[in-house]
Amino acid sequence: MRGICSDRVRPRQRILDTARNLFRKYGIKGIGVEAIAEAAETNKMTLYRHFGSKDELIAECLREAANRACDIWCDLEAQNPGDALAQVKGWVRIGAERVLSEGRGCDLANAAVELPDGDHPAKRVIQEFKVEQRNRLADLCRRAGLQNPDLVSDTLSLLLEGARVNRQSVGPDGPCAQFVAAAEAVIAASQRRPETLIADDRAR
């Protein structure tokens, strides 16, 4: 199992890139260190020198994936400076793009399913990333002036997680295709002023 690697890429990064691709294709438990080392055009000794164990390699792969995902917050701010509501809607758009383009779903969520051991070093990486993403979205919803920003953030996060799983199970034309419409409905409902809600209740 040979990978397409460049001599200009350092062995550590080459191993990381190769491992991430193989984990995504075969699953964490479906590929061993020997196959990873071979595909990265190196050997197990070099792999263990850089990462110590397969568990540490998994954790570092997920840490790198988390760092890349965090770049979206800088992109949202750059595209919509000072407009928190536009950034929330931008988050939905980026989420939709990932749902449709990444048939394998979220690397970190997939790893959480494959790694039931709570003491696995990757579990802390996954938990810290998911909590940070949720908190950043909640803060954005709060700055956008949305009602119940914590609930809105949790709802949007669950919609995205569910859409990514649904994409894997029934394909891009299934319920996941409704992610944007569902997310926009949540945002629109949270923009309604409390007095409007009271008036609606009285009308009923």
WOHUUR-V857857 format. One record per residue. N is the residue number from 1. PHI is phi in degrees with one decimal (none if undefined). PSI is psi as a letter, one per 40 degrees, with the letter a starting at -180 (999 if undefined). Layout:
[[N,PHI,PSI] [N,PHI,PSI]]
//
This chain:
[[1,none,g] [2,-97.6,i] [3,-100.5,i] [4,-96.1,g] [5,-123.5,i] [6,-107.5,h] [7,-63.2,d] [8,-78.0,e] [9,-87.1,h] [10,-61.8,i] [11,-53.2,d] [12,-61.5,d] [13,-69.2,d] [14,-63.4,d] [15,-64.6,d] [16,-60.6,d] [17,-61.6,d] [18,-66.5,d] [19,-62.4,d] [20,-60.4,d] [21,-65.3,d] [22,-72.3,d] [23,-62.3,d] [24,-67.8,d] [25,-81.5,d] [26,-111.9,e] [27,90.1,i] [28,-62.8,d] [29,-83.7,e] [30,-90.6,e] [31,-140.4,h] [32,-105.4,i] [33,-65.6,d] [34,-64.0,d] [35,-67.0,d] [36,-64.1,d] [37,-61.8,d] [38,-64.0,d] [39,-66.5,d] [40,-86.1,e] [41,58.7,f] [42,-144.6,a] [43,-138.8,i] [44,-63.2,d] [45,-61.5,d] [46,-66.5,d] [47,-59.8,d] [48,-69.4,d] [49,-66.1,d] [50,-85.5,d] [51,-124.9,e] [52,83.6,d] [53,-160.3,i] [54,-64.2,d] [55,-60.6,d] [56,-68.8,d] [57,-64.7,d] [58,-59.0,d] [59,-60.3,d] [60,-70.5,d] [61,-60.8,d] [62,-71.1,d] [63,-63.9,d] [64,-67.4,d] [65,-62.0,d] [66,-64.9,d] [67,-63.0,d] [68,-66.9,d] [69,-65.8,d] [70,-67.2,e] [71,-64.3,e] [72,-63.3,d] [73,-68.2,d] [74,-66.4,d] [75,-64.9,d] [76,-62.4,d] [77,-67.5,d] [78,-66.7,d] [79,-80.0,d] [80,-136.4,g] [81,-59.5,h] [82,75.0,e] [83,-113.8,g] [84,-64.4,d] [85,-64.3,d] [86,-63.3,d] [87,-69.3,d] [88,-61.5,d] [89,-66.5,d] [90,-65.6,d] [91,-60.1,d] [92,-62.8,d] [93,-62.2,d] [94,-64.3,d] [95,-59.7,d] [96,-63.6,d] [97,-61.6,d] [98,-71.9,d] [99,-57.9,d] [100,-78.5,d] [101,-92.2,d] [102,-108.3,g] [103,-64.6,e] [104,-91.5,e] [105,78.7,a] [106,-82.1,h] [107,-57.7,d] [108,-71.9,d] [109,-65.5,d] [110,-62.5,d] [111,-65.0,d] [112,-60.0,d] [113,-70.3,d] [114,-77.8,e] [115,-117.6,g] [116,-71.2,e] [117,-68.1,h] [118,-66.5,e] [119,-92.7,e] [120,-63.1,h] [121,-59.2,d] [122,-74.0,d] [123,-62.3,d] [124,-65.4,d] [125,-60.0,d] [126,-63.7,d] [127,-63.3,d] [128,-62.7,d] [129,-66.4,d] [130,-63.3,d] [131,-66.9,d] [132,-63.8,d] [133,-62.7,d] [134,-63.5,d] [135,-66.0,d] [136,-68.2,d] [137,-67.7,d] [138,-62.4,d] [139,-63.5,d] [140,-65.2,d] [141,-63.2,d] [142,-65.8,d] [143,-69.6,d] [144,-80.0,e] [145,78.6,e] [146,-75.8,i] [147,-70.5,i] [148,49.5,f] [149,-59.5,d] [150,-66.4,d] [151,-67.1,d] [152,-61.5,d] [153,-60.8,d] [154,-63.3,d] [155,-64.5,d] [156,-64.0,d] [157,-63.6,d] [158,-66.4,d] [159,-61.5,d] [160,-68.6,d] [161,-59.3,d] [162,-64.5,d] [163,-64.2,d] [164,-70.0,d] [165,-70.3,d] [166,-61.3,d] [167,-58.8,d] [168,-74.4,d] [169,-86.4,d] [170,-126.6,e] [171,92.6,i] [172,-69.6,e] [173,-95.5,e] [174,-81.3,a] [175,-55.7,d] [176,-60.6,d] [177,-66.6,e] [178,-93.3,e] [179,-56.6,d] [180,-62.7,d] [181,-61.3,d] [182,-67.3,d] [183,-65.1,d] [184,-65.5,d] [185,-66.6,d] [186,-63.7,d] [187,-64.3,d] [188,-61.7,d] [189,-64.7,d] [190,-78.4,e] [191,-87.6,e] [192,-70.3,h] [193,-74.9,i] [194,-53.5,d] [195,-65.2,d] [196,-67.3,d] [197,-64.6,d] [198,-62.7,d] [199,-61.4,d] [200,-64.4,d] [201,-63.1,d] [202,-66.1,d] [203,-65.4,d] [204,-73.9,999]]
//
